[in-house]
């Protein structure tokens, strides 16, 4: 591939308590009616985003109708995101560790995914082809389930991130390059676009993770590492990352030959008070400003072509001469 491509992945989810994602907590999806405002911005760049919908989204006929129209007119792609705490069947175990599907019994994870796939087909009349485990909570059994349900793309790895302190997975040793996996069906892993950049060379990742293990003291050290440009973890997302940081990340990735750039964020950032990134209307304006700015930078500064996520497997197969 001689030209980088960018795609937009949106965690499209219920409004829930981020500090306590457990069974039985109240939630709503009505705020998703504001997705039209996002679509106006994306349409200006001819972008068809991928909405990774959770089970409560599929339970709202009004919101399903909105996404069905967007998909049928080519303005979006649809996939699944499995939030274990709001997807039946329920076990009655109100524990936040069970928000990571890797902590569930294999048969429970399988039943939840089967239930959500069936609901998706009922809503949209087609099988979902793109999957993300909520909270990036992959299990050792998920790959076989993705093959069984005929997914083409998984987006469940959060590179350079450890959630061990929450009983979650540890992706510290992963970087954000796509790769293929599967025993009986070839599936593309498209990780979250997150990496450690800086002039620290081969040691920058080790320096970042060493500081990250030191608690409060480590956070100060991580700040010094980032401030000096030695080692800085950045995500290609308008949530918690300013424009210049995202530009540094994209420049670093393209320089080392990565041509696939998934930009991601949560649908809950589309209306104030739904997550820690957009707490009020001022935050909402800043969010849209950063989003618009990075879209322009990807297009104008880095010569990226925007594609739908479902196009990426064919692009990679073609660039590698794969059948």
Protein Blocks (a to p, Z undefined) as FASTA:
>chain_A
ZZdcddddddddddddfklccehiacdfklmmmmmmmmmmmmmnopacdddddfklmmmm
klmmmmmmmmmnopaccdddddfklcccdehiacfklmpmklpcfklmmmmmmmmmmmmm
mmnopacfbdcdehhiacfklmmmmmmnopabdckbcghiafklnopacfklpcfbdcde
djkbccdddddddddedjkljmlmmmmmmmmmnojmlmmmmmmmmmnomaccddddfehp
afklmmmmmmmmmmnopabdcddddfklmpghiamklmbfklmmmmmmmmmmmmmmmmmm
nopacddfklmmmmmmmmnopZZ
